[in-house]
Amino acid sequence: MNTPSQSPSSIDENEIILGNGMGPLKFGASMDQVRVLMGEPEEIEESDDDDEFEHQAWNYLDEGYSLYFDREDDYRLSCIETDNPGMRLFGEAIHGKSQQEIQALMTANGFAHSEIEKMDTGEVRLSYEKEMIDLYFDEDQLQFINFGVFINEDLEVQWPS
């Protein structure tokens, strides 16, 4: 019996799986595991002293990813930010889609409760708090997404298995 190969295709690589990660990048991965998958980041940012959470951000500028590792979580991957034009959600390419199209996609997949906030910079943030995803729109086109590992009502991190 032949099993399909597990090597990620370009589509899989940018598939966002809520609470789980993106493509082969899984929340909970160690820095070493991420380094094996992604290579060395182009830059590493340390959090400022006044940040609520101590973290490191690994920026892969060419690919359009920033990966966040929180000290509180033993520097495991806990959040991804991307503006990669190939990003996908529920199997659909979503970069550049309108706020209405994204809300329809989320609703069609069972996620209807969202909050909308107009940012000082003029962008609009569409947030699904329970699903740990923020989608940012400029001139009603999706520009980038920030999403993270799920956290339960007791504020405990729910690492994917």
Secondary structure by P-SEA (a helix, b strand, c coil): ccccccccccccccccccccccccccccccaaaaaaacccccbbbbbcccccccbbbbbccccbbbbbbbccccccccccccccccccccccccccccaaaaaaaaaaacccccccccccccbbbbbcccccbbbbbccccccbbbbbccccccccccccc
